[in-house]
């Protein structure tokens, strides 16, 4: 399943878990952003699994595109920016993954993070590593944004029960005084 949103002269296509599909490139044709499952991303220190040949490959319950499939669909759709989401581990080898994707796809590549935002699409000729570093450095969520989205009881701090994603995974590193909450002065810890 995938959705396309067109507004203000920009377009974004968001897909769920999938295997190779001829219909996704049609839906995503010339989109500014294609947000896609990253089941084939390469983990740091691990061998490359670009072709995704595994026992589960034919099982639709384990339908994740590999790097070859996602990059081919992005190339066929001629999308400007490919955003990998649903990363299966925290230590993605972005250099190796980007290199594998660039075998079929020449646009910009981003690695999704919780609360990540994107600037207006532009023709970017930087290397994948430069693009990724720029996106991470300039688009990192700040405490105020995190607090607005996660502080359900409006007490001005984020409890472990309110945290999600990477913030939850790194909660202990950020909670300097070990009180079970992250306050603004603790937010920069554990990056």
C-alpha positions in Angstrom: 0.0 0.0 0.0 1.2 3.5 -0.8 -0.1 7.0 -0.7 0.7 10.1 -2.8 0.2 13.6 -1.6 0.4 16.6 -4.0 0.2 20.1 -2.5 1.8 23.5 -3.1 3.6 22.2 -6.2 5.4 19.5 -4.2 4.7 15.7 -4.0 5.4 13.0 -1.5 4.8 9.3 -1.8 4.8 7.1 1.3 4.8 3.3 1.0 4.4 0.7 3.6 6.3 -2.6 3.8 6.4 -4.0 0.3 8.3 -6.2 -2.2 9.1 -5.0 -5.7 6.0 -3.5 -7.4 5.5 -2.1 -10.9 2.7 0.1 -9.6 4.8 2.0 -7.0 7.0 3.7 -9.7 3.8 4.7 -11.5 2.3 6.3 -8.4 5.5 7.9 -7.4 6.4 9.3 -10.9 8.6 12.4 -10.6 7.7 12.8 -6.9 9.8 15.1 -4.8 10.1 12.5 -2.0 9.6 8.8 -2.0 9.5 7.4 1.6 10.1 3.7 1.4 10.8 0.6 3.5 14.5 0.0 4.1 14.5 -3.7 4.7 17.8 -4.1 2.8 19.9 -1.4 4.6 23.4 -2.6 5.4 24.3 -2.8 9.1 27.7 -1.5 10.1 30.2 -4.3 10.2 27.9 -6.8 8.4 28.1 -8.2 4.9 26.0 -6.5 2.1 22.6 -8.1 1.5 21.6 -6.0 -1.5 19.8 -8.8 -3.3 17.8 -9.9 -0.3 18.1 -13.6 -1.0 16.8 -15.3 2.1 14.5 -18.0 3.2 11.7 -15.4 3.8 12.0 -13.7 0.4 8.8 -15.3 -1.0 6.8 -15.0 2.2 4.6 -11.9 2.0 4.6 -11.6 5.8 8.3 -10.7 5.4 7.9 -8.4 2.5 10.7 -5.9 2.6 12.4 -4.5 -0.4 16.1 -5.0 -0.8 18.4 -2.2 -1.9 18.3 -3.3 -5.5 14.5 -3.2 -5.6 14.1 0.1 -3.8 16.7 1.8 -5.9 15.2 0.5 -9.1 11.7 1.7 -8.1 13.1 5.1 -7.2 14.9 5.3 -10.5 11.9 4.1 -12.6 9.8 6.7 -10.8 12.4 9.4 -11.4 12.0 10.7 -7.8 14.2 13.5 -6.6 14.7 12.3 -3.0 14.6 8.7 -1.6 13.9 8.5 2.1 14.6 5.1 3.8 12.4 4.4 6.8 11.7 1.3 9.0 15.4 0.8 9.6 15.9 -2.6 11.3 18.9 -1.5 13.4 20.4 1.6 14.8 23.8 1.4 13.2 23.1 1.5 9.5 26.2 1.7 7.4 25.0 4.8 5.4 28.1 4.9 3.2 27.8 1.3 2.1 24.0 1.5 1.8 24.1 4.7 -0.2 26.8 3.2 -2.5 24.6 0.2 -3.2 21.5 2.4 -3.9 23.6 4.6 -6.2 24.1 1.6 -8.5 20.5 2.2 -9.8 19.4 5.6 -8.4 21.1 9.0 -8.8 19.0 11.2 -6.6 19.4 12.3 -3.0 19.2 9.7 -0.2 18.0 10.3 3.3 17.9 8.0 6.4 14.7 8.7 8.3 14.7 9.6 12.0 12.0 10.3 14.5 10.5 13.8 14.0 12.7 14.5 10.9 11.6 17.3 8.6 12.7 18.1 5.1 13.5 21.3 3.3 11.9 22.0 0.0 13.1 19.6 -2.7 15.9 20.8 -4.8 18.3 19.4 -7.3 21.1 18.4 -5.1 24.5 17.2 -6.5 26.2 16.5 -3.1 27.4 13.0 -2.3 25.0 10.7 -0.4 27.2 11.1 2.7 27.2 14.9 2.5 23.4 14.9 2.0 22.8 12.6 5.0 25.1 14.6 7.3 23.4 17.9 6.2 20.0 16.4 6.9 20.9 15.1 10.3 22.8 18.2 11.4 20.3 20.8 10.1 17.1 18.9 10.8 17.7 17.4 14.2 14.7 17.7 16.5 14.9 20.1 19.3 13.6 19.7 22.8 10.7 22.1 22.3 9.4 20.2 19.3 9.9 16.8 21.1 8.1 18.2 24.2 5.2 19.5 22.1 4.7 16.1 20.5 5.5 13.7 23.3 4.6 15.4 26.6 1.1 14.0 27.0 0.6 15.1 30.6 2.0 18.7 29.9 4.4 18.7 32.8 7.3 20.2 30.8 9.4 17.0 30.7 9.3 13.7 28.8 8.8 10.5 30.8 10.1 7.2 29.6 6.4 6.1 29.1 6.0 9.2 26.8 9.2 8.6 24.8 9.3 6.9 21.4 11.8 5.6 18.8 15.5 6.5 19.3 14.7 8.8 22.2 13.2 5.8 24.1 16.2 3.6 23.0 18.7 6.2 24.4 16.5 7.3 27.4 18.9 6.1 30.1 21.8 8.0 28.4 19.9 11.2 28.3 18.3 11.0 31.8 21.3 12.3 33.6 19.8 12.5 37.1 18.0 9.1 36.7 14.7 10.5 37.8 12.7 8.8 34.9 12.3 12.1 33.0 14.2 14.0 30.4 14.2 17.8 31.0 15.5 20.4 28.6 19.0 20.5 30.3 19.3 16.8 29.7 18.2 16.7 26.1 21.6 17.1 24.4 23.1 14.0 26.2 23.5 10.6 24.6 23.4 11.6 20.9 
